[in-house]
């Protein structure tokens, strides 16, 4: 059974940095797209960044130039380096992959506040 485990959230001051991690368990093959989403209370979940199997990346406009997504296929893992964090980045971030159906991590809270 495929399972995603995401981690790395926390409290950081505006302008600071955090690194989120997501690893897939229960699979012995390379996954396709792996992505990060975020969802604020009362809002729809939105795509932050995604990586194809070969490492090509796409970013939402609101994180371009600040966030960097990297991937380790040997570990079926992705990482989100978040720099220049803003208060509006505060929310829960979820790891995602699509393999017949959507799989989600449990979510990790990011809080940007002084």
N, C-alpha and C positions, 0 to 999 in steps of 0.2 A: 504494500500500500504506500503510494507516494505521500510524503509529508514534507512541508516546508517549515523551517525554523528560522525566524528572523529575530534580530537583536541589534543593540547598539544605540538605542535612543537614550535620551536623558535631557537634562536641563543645561542650557547654554545661554550665554549673553548674546545680544545682537552683535553681528559681525564675527561670531565664533564659528567653530567647525565641529562636526560630528561625522562618524563613519558608521553606516549601517551595514549589517551583514545578513546574508540569507543563504542557507544551505538546504539542499534537497536530500531526503533520505528515502530509502525503500526503492530506489531505482538503480539499475546497473547499465544504463545507457545514457547517452548525452541528450539532455533536454533541448527543446527548441527555444522559443522566445522565453526569456525570464525578465520580469519587470518589477518596478516599484510603483505602487499607487499610494494615494493618501486620501483620507476622508475626514472632513471636519464634521462636527455634530450638525445634523439637519441638512447636510449637503450630500451630493452624489460623490461617489468615489471617483477620483480623477487620476489619470496616468501622469506619472512624474517622469519616468525614464524607462526605456526597455532595451534589451540586448538580444540580437539574433544569435543563432547558434554559432556563427562565425565571428561574433564580437562586434558587429555593426550596431551602432547605438542611435537612438532617437531621444530627444528631450522635449518636454513641454516648454513653451516659451518662457514661463515664469521661473524656470530654473536654469535656462541656458546661460553658460558662462560662470555659473556658481557651483553646480553639481557635476560630478563625474562618476559615471557608471563603469565598473570594470567587472570582468568575468573570469572565473577559473573553471574551465570545463572538466579538468581532472577531478574536481571536487563537486561539480554541479553547484557552484556557488556564484553569487553575485554580490557586489559591494557598491555602496553608494557613498561617495565622499561628498559631504555637504559643506560648502564653504560660504562665507559671507551670509550667514543665516539671518533671517529677518523675523520679526514677531509673527508675520502672516504665514510663516512656514510651520507654525505651531499646529500640530495635529497628530493623528495616528498614521503611521506608514506601514503598508502591507506589501509583502513579497508575493509575487504571482507567477504561475506558469500555466500554460494551456497544454494539456495532454488528454485529448478526448473530452475533457471538461476542465473548468477552471479550478485550480488549486490555490489556496491562500495560506499565507503564514498567519500566526495568531495576532500580529500587529505589534508595533513598538512605538511608544509615545515619544514625540519630540516636542520639547517646550523651549521656546526662545523668548527669554524675558530678562530684564535687568533687575 
